[in-house]
Amino acid sequence: MAATLSWAQVAGEPGTEEKLKDHVEYLTSASLEGRRAGSPGETEAAGYLYDCLYEAGVTMLTPRAGQDFSIVTDGDTIYSRNVVGIVEGYDSILRNQYIVVGANLDHLGSNMLTVDGNREMQIFPGANDNASGIASVIEIARRVASSSFFFRRSVVFVGFGAKEQGMAGSWYFANRAFHEIDSVSLMVDLRSLGKSGPTNQFTYYTGIPHPEINQLIYNISEVGAFYSPVQGKGVVPSGDYLPFYEKNIPVLLLTTGPDRNIRTVRDRAELLDYETMDYICDFVYNLVREAANRNEMFDRLVTVEDTGIEDTAVSGGERVYTPYEVDVAPQFFKGDVGTFLNDWVYTYLRYPDIPLEQGISGTVTVEFIVEKDGRVTGVRAVRGNDQYLEDEAVRVVAASPKWKPGQMGGEKVRVKFSVPVEFRLEKRKTR
């Protein structure tokens, strides 16, 4: 399908850079205290997103306080929320199909430190991660709402709560709150869009290679997009697209990637490249418009290959078992998963420089599948408190040698593990 764009209608909109900066400055202000999931700061961010979408002409599907949900973690109950709005398409049939554009509202919050005997609050502003994504959602929504007569399908805009709690908000949206989930043609996840340059290229990921999405991005690039993404390689970053991906919905993660300041107290509003963010908003607007005007929905994902983000009980017609269900569990060099951690993971694990400098430690929970031929696939971090620690844990697990596969009824089967990978600042004891 050839892309047809009217760049004069969307590119160079006066004041967009300033608006993006205003959004990020508010979301990273000290009064929001880092927007920890379940905190008053996250609630304030949700209210701000609601007001911006409403003022832009988006029809809101949730109250200003958002659609709330709860998470139980470490014995505590966290109350978080999603904010959802819609710009309805003009086509009487296709308006009942949807393009979802979302970003997460929450961040790491704050810590109390003792400095020279005085208690001081350390705030993690989260400008790039992910105030940049929410700011972009707002400005893309403004453009879509002002030109809704160009969109056959409806476009849903979401601010997800509790991304830092295992993507709880996006899971709630996809599995509980949005009853038309089977009519979603594409989910676009905007994450960390505030950087530029050779080490922070604008990049897209689709999980499983998706020829239709690849072609759509190519078409937009060919007709004059000033700033187009390159296709990502290697391990796919985690994000709020995952619950959609698990439902076989085509997904598109757009990012300029992390930098040395991300998830630190230095991730501040004044360090972002708002000109680049403006270009990205132009690109996403046109991508969403083209996706909304296709004659058919994007093809559903029918198999999950070795993409680094698999999380299904049945994949490609084959069941994935847990170690407790099989007759013979997979073995790592004649040992169990403990042997794998001791002899492989902790032997080759390297503490990333940035969290080491910042004194950040913690445990990353990593999931992976031991295939019938012993390969390790589907590696992803499902819980952690630092992106660099998560990436390092995934790197080491993904590099695992082959295992002896598990068996059920005398047949080799696929088995999924979930393991905790600890990062400690003190010297690790011999196990």
Legacy VTK file of the C-alpha trace (Angstrom):
# vtk DataFile Version 3.0
C-alpha trace
ASCII
DATASET POLYDATA
POINTS 431 float
0.000 0.000 0.000
1.451 3.359 -0.995
1.571 5.969 1.709
-0.075 9.324 0.958
0.988 12.133 3.278
0.149 15.799 3.596
3.186 17.053 5.438
2.074 20.661 5.452
-0.816 19.705 7.693
1.321 18.224 10.423
4.991 19.127 10.118
6.407 22.258 11.648
3.380 23.011 13.806
4.261 26.248 15.671
5.120 25.778 19.278
5.218 21.973 19.326
8.747 21.840 20.714
7.741 24.274 23.443
4.633 22.230 24.248
6.661 19.045 24.503
9.098 20.748 26.844
6.270 22.146 28.968
4.777 18.652 29.359
8.097 17.103 30.357
8.905 19.909 32.791
5.583 19.450 34.563
5.853 15.642 34.707
9.390 15.862 36.100
8.679 18.655 38.582
9.703 18.070 42.193
6.074 18.167 43.327
5.401 14.852 41.542
8.341 13.234 43.371
9.301 10.878 40.550
5.785 9.490 39.839
6.232 6.197 41.671
3.401 3.729 40.909
0.560 4.253 43.356
1.906 7.582 44.633
0.190 10.989 44.634
2.721 12.002 41.976
1.487 9.307 39.604
-2.091 10.420 40.278
-1.112 14.028 39.476
0.498 12.874 36.230
-2.673 10.982 35.320
-4.792 14.086 35.942
-2.427 16.186 33.837
-2.648 13.729 30.936
-6.443 13.686 31.204
-6.639 17.500 31.069
-4.289 17.718 28.077
-6.156 15.071 26.080
-9.531 16.592 26.926
-8.388 20.080 25.904
-7.046 18.621 22.645
-10.529 17.368 21.742
-10.040 13.710 22.632
-13.168 11.941 23.944
-12.225 10.603 27.369
-13.174 7.031 28.304
-12.020 7.259 31.927
-12.626 9.830 34.669
-9.943 12.402 35.452
-8.614 10.187 38.252
-8.172 7.394 35.705
-9.424 3.828 35.668
-7.966 2.429 38.848
-6.621 -1.042 39.561
-4.567 -2.566 42.344
-1.401 -4.654 42.604
-0.296 -6.699 45.576
3.490 -6.716 45.924
5.629 -7.724 48.888
2.513 -7.860 51.029
1.471 -4.279 50.181
-1.377 -3.156 47.925
-0.540 -0.486 45.337
-3.379 1.452 43.722
-2.557 2.723 40.260
-4.541 3.918 37.235
-4.753 4.146 33.451
-5.982 7.213 31.556
-7.754 6.419 28.273
-9.223 8.588 25.512
-10.366 8.021 21.934
-10.605 9.848 18.629
-13.292 8.022 16.693
-12.754 7.211 13.027
-15.115 8.427 10.333
-15.714 5.060 8.619
-18.980 3.541 9.867
-17.461 0.032 9.854
-13.754 0.527 10.465
-14.350 2.938 13.353
-14.973 -0.193 15.437
-11.360 -1.210 14.915
-8.550 0.507 16.796
-4.990 1.754 16.754
-3.709 2.045 20.345
-0.993 4.605 21.113
0.386 4.504 24.646
3.185 5.304 27.082
3.715 4.727 30.779
2.928 7.411 33.377
5.006 6.141 36.287
8.716 6.145 37.113
10.979 5.194 40.039
9.786 7.781 42.559
12.148 9.017 45.263
14.426 7.877 48.092
15.417 9.423 51.406
19.162 9.842 51.962
21.177 10.927 54.957
23.814 13.529 53.964
26.037 14.974 56.704
23.473 13.870 59.241
20.578 15.537 57.407
17.703 13.735 55.706
17.366 14.683 52.038
14.975 13.468 49.369
16.527 12.062 46.194
14.055 12.350 43.290
14.294 10.391 40.033
12.672 12.822 37.555
12.239 10.355 34.681
12.380 12.892 31.840
13.445 10.525 29.084
11.951 7.533 30.916
9.150 8.187 30.281
7.884 11.739 30.451
9.109 11.976 26.852
6.674 9.227 25.861
3.677 10.803 27.628
4.492 14.241 26.174
4.586 12.690 22.703
1.254 10.915 23.248
-0.315 14.279 24.103
0.995 16.066 21.023
0.193 13.199 18.653
-3.322 13.072 20.112
-3.688 16.812 19.520
-2.856 16.370 15.850
-5.102 13.341 15.403
-8.053 15.039 17.122
-7.673 18.161 14.971
-7.705 16.066 11.769
-10.027 13.188 12.714
-11.684 13.371 9.279
-8.481 11.725 7.910
-8.826 8.593 10.077
-11.043 5.659 9.123
-10.275 3.617 12.221
-10.482 4.944 15.762
-7.302 5.871 17.633
-7.098 5.139 21.367
-4.591 7.059 23.513
-3.485 5.552 26.829
-1.307 6.558 29.732
-0.456 3.295 31.482
0.085 3.190 35.229
2.474 0.900 37.087
4.804 -0.024 34.220
7.512 -0.372 36.875
5.351 -3.025 38.560
5.591 -5.600 35.788
3.617 -3.626 33.169
0.532 -3.931 35.405
-1.363 -1.066 33.775
-1.013 -2.301 30.206
-1.840 -5.837 31.358
-5.011 -4.546 33.025
-5.982 -2.603 29.898
-5.445 -5.557 27.546
-6.924 -8.255 29.775
-9.620 -6.541 31.843
-10.542 -3.012 30.843
-10.680 -2.723 27.041
-13.347 -5.174 25.954
-12.750 -4.538 22.243
-9.175 -5.805 22.506
-9.680 -8.314 19.679
-10.430 -5.395 17.360
-7.065 -3.697 17.961
-5.150 -3.666 14.684
-1.880 -2.251 16.047
-0.428 -1.139 19.392
2.232 1.598 19.316
4.353 1.920 22.473
6.290 5.201 22.867
9.226 4.908 25.245
12.301 7.081 25.889
12.103 9.377 22.862
14.155 12.307 24.126
17.669 11.570 22.855
19.445 11.782 19.504
22.789 11.227 17.855
24.754 8.178 16.693
24.375 6.317 19.996
20.652 7.080 20.305
19.142 6.346 16.924
15.380 6.466 16.507
14.604 2.725 16.461
11.589 0.443 16.079
10.922 -3.095 17.275
8.071 -5.433 16.357
9.053 -8.599 18.233
8.395 -11.183 15.544
9.395 -9.686 12.178
6.200 -8.245 10.722
6.435 -7.652 6.940
3.361 -5.390 6.806
4.650 -3.062 9.518
8.133 -3.056 7.979
6.608 -2.097 4.628
4.499 0.643 6.174
7.539 2.229 7.821
9.487 1.935 4.577
6.666 3.623 2.638
6.504 6.556 5.043
10.280 6.952 4.893
10.257 6.890 1.102
7.695 9.693 0.704
9.684 12.224 2.656
9.639 11.608 6.380
12.347 13.851 7.815
13.111 11.500 10.691
12.484 7.763 10.280
13.372 4.847 12.574
15.822 2.071 11.890
14.892 -1.521 12.684
16.160 -2.665 16.063
18.472 -5.635 16.446
19.169 -8.004 19.305
17.220 -8.259 22.559
13.960 -6.324 22.465
13.604 -3.802 25.328
10.733 -4.458 27.724
7.691 -2.202 27.597
3.932 -1.835 27.783
3.532 -3.494 24.384
4.112 -6.925 26.000
0.528 -7.691 27.150
-0.666 -6.889 23.615
2.054 -9.014 22.073
1.012 -11.895 24.304
-2.463 -11.630 22.756
-0.934 -11.907 19.260
-1.719 -8.253 18.499
0.858 -6.603 16.198
2.998 -4.186 18.207
5.466 -1.432 17.452
7.882 -0.136 20.079
9.448 3.216 19.160
12.417 4.554 21.131
15.651 6.507 20.927
17.022 4.230 23.628
18.663 4.764 27.018
21.574 7.015 27.873
23.881 7.421 30.863
21.347 9.560 32.732
18.318 7.327 32.371
16.877 5.998 35.629
19.155 8.305 37.621
18.612 11.660 39.326
20.178 13.286 36.239
17.350 12.324 33.854
16.086 15.916 33.747
13.871 17.885 31.372
16.566 20.311 30.198
18.685 17.459 28.810
16.177 16.246 26.209
16.250 17.010 22.487
12.797 18.502 21.843
13.451 19.163 18.175
13.990 15.431 17.659
10.871 14.659 19.699
8.884 16.991 17.420
10.152 15.109 14.349
9.226 11.819 15.986
5.706 13.073 16.687
5.405 13.943 12.983
6.487 10.452 12.020
4.151 8.707 14.497
1.194 10.856 13.417
1.655 9.781 9.810
2.294 6.167 10.754
-0.909 6.043 12.820
-2.840 7.709 10.027
-1.644 5.179 7.455
-2.328 2.273 9.837
-5.829 3.599 10.516
-6.653 3.859 6.825
-5.612 0.391 5.653
-8.394 -1.659 4.136
-7.559 -4.617 6.385
-6.273 -4.991 9.927
-2.632 -5.957 10.281
-2.086 -9.713 10.181
-2.205 -11.278 13.622
0.896 -12.907 15.084
0.453 -16.644 14.637
3.763 -17.984 15.917
6.244 -16.764 18.487
9.809 -17.396 17.454
13.102 -16.716 19.131
12.532 -12.977 19.638
13.511 -12.511 23.253
9.983 -11.605 24.427
7.989 -14.825 24.392
5.523 -15.423 27.212
2.764 -17.805 26.121
1.556 -21.136 27.443
1.066 -22.366 23.884
3.307 -21.199 21.066
3.249 -22.333 17.464
0.877 -25.140 18.481
3.279 -26.482 21.117
2.731 -26.262 24.825
5.353 -24.728 27.088
5.598 -26.525 30.452
6.904 -25.431 33.828
9.729 -27.419 35.488
7.184 -28.784 37.981
4.891 -30.277 35.350
7.376 -32.412 33.428
8.609 -35.919 34.208
12.246 -34.905 33.740
13.280 -31.284 34.170
15.904 -29.742 31.877
19.481 -30.035 33.135
22.397 -27.667 32.861
25.603 -29.763 32.679
24.038 -32.499 34.851
22.790 -29.896 37.326
19.587 -27.967 37.974
18.733 -24.271 37.653
20.882 -23.549 40.723
23.876 -24.941 38.863
23.023 -22.671 35.949
23.005 -19.612 38.216
26.207 -20.496 40.057
28.308 -21.919 37.221
27.154 -19.726 34.356
25.207 -16.610 35.295
27.288 -15.426 38.249
30.517 -16.432 36.514
29.899 -14.179 33.511
27.678 -11.475 35.020
29.238 -8.003 34.934
27.995 -5.101 37.023
27.058 -2.287 34.569
29.019 0.931 35.099
26.111 3.333 35.543
24.206 1.506 38.319
27.568 0.730 39.932
28.392 4.438 39.996
24.929 5.252 41.330
24.993 2.578 44.011
21.983 0.791 42.503
21.521 -2.878 43.371
18.637 -5.308 43.249
17.234 -8.506 41.829
16.138 -9.008 38.231
13.649 -11.775 37.509
14.411 -13.349 34.136
12.215 -15.772 32.208
13.449 -18.088 29.481
12.491 -21.286 27.663
14.633 -24.377 27.239
13.675 -25.701 23.819
13.406 -29.336 22.782
16.889 -29.119 21.262
18.323 -27.561 24.454
18.594 -23.989 23.173
17.640 -21.113 25.470
15.074 -18.760 23.855
12.445 -16.222 24.833
14.738 -14.505 27.329
13.261 -11.409 28.963
13.335 -9.507 32.229
9.900 -9.508 33.850
10.844 -7.598 36.988
13.697 -5.349 38.033
14.468 -1.853 39.248
17.064 -0.735 36.707
17.167 -1.058 32.921
20.941 -1.574 32.814
20.754 -4.391 35.364
17.869 -5.949 33.414
19.789 -5.765 30.135
22.891 -7.370 31.673
20.873 -10.201 33.239
19.163 -10.868 29.909
22.498 -10.778 28.063
24.101 -13.428 30.253
21.081 -15.757 30.300
20.615 -15.447 26.518
24.256 -16.501 25.987
23.702 -19.805 27.802
25.089 -23.005 26.286
22.586 -25.698 25.396
20.803 -27.574 28.162
19.668 -31.170 28.250
15.973 -30.738 27.385
13.057 -31.690 29.614
10.834 -34.698 28.965
7.163 -35.521 29.330
5.919 -39.023 28.628
9.284 -39.925 27.131
9.111 -37.029 24.650
11.218 -33.886 24.672
9.210 -30.771 25.539
9.673 -27.027 25.937
10.074 -25.814 29.522
9.939 -22.253 30.842
12.000 -21.098 33.821
11.844 -17.969 35.943
15.072 -17.183 37.848
16.208 -14.345 40.141
19.502 -12.725 39.155
20.974 -10.740 42.036
23.162 -7.662 41.699
24.926 -6.848 44.966
27.405 -4.072 45.551
29.307 -6.052 48.153
31.589 -8.884 47.073
29.542 -11.953 46.260
30.110 -14.886 48.545
31.210 -18.221 47.156
28.189 -20.415 46.669
LINES 1 432
431 0 1 2 3 4 5 6 7 8 9 10 11 12 13 14 15 16 17 18 19 20 21 22 23 24 25 26 27 28 29 30 31 32 33 34 35 36 37 38 39 40 41 42 43 44 45 46 47 48 49 50 51 52 53 54 55 56 57 58 59 60 61 62 63 64 65 66 67 68 69 70 71 72 73 74 75 76 77 78 79 80 81 82 83 84 85 86 87 88 89 90 91 92 93 94 95 96 97 98 99 100 101 102 103 104 105 106 107 108 109 110 111 112 113 114 115 116 117 118 119 120 121 122 123 124 125 126 127 128 129 130 131 132 133 134 135 136 137 138 139 140 141 142 143 144 145 146 147 148 149 150 151 152 153 154 155 156 157 158 159 160 161 162 163 164 165 166 167 168 169 170 171 172 173 174 175 176 177 178 179 180 181 182 183 184 185 186 187 188 189 190 191 192 193 194 195 196 197 198 199 200 201 202 203 204 205 206 207 208 209 210 211 212 213 214 215 216 217 218 219 220 221 222 223 224 225 226 227 228 229 230 231 232 233 234 235 236 237 238 239 240 241 242 243 244 245 246 247 248 249 250 251 252 253 254 255 256 257 258 259 260 261 262 263 264 265 266 267 268 269 270 271 272 273 274 275 276 277 278 279 280 281 282 283 284 285 286 287 288 289 290 291 292 293 294 295 296 297 298 299 300 301 302 303 304 305 306 307 308 309 310 311 312 313 314 315 316 317 318 319 320 321 322 323 324 325 326 327 328 329 330 331 332 333 334 335 336 337 338 339 340 341 342 343 344 345 346 347 348 349 350 351 352 353 354 355 356 357 358 359 360 361 362 363 364 365 366 367 368 369 370 371 372 373 374 375 376 377 378 379 380 381 382 383 384 385 386 387 388 389 390 391 392 393 394 395 396 397 398 399 400 401 402 403 404 405 406 407 408 409 410 411 412 413 414 415 416 417 418 419 420 421 422 423 424 425 426 427 428 429 430
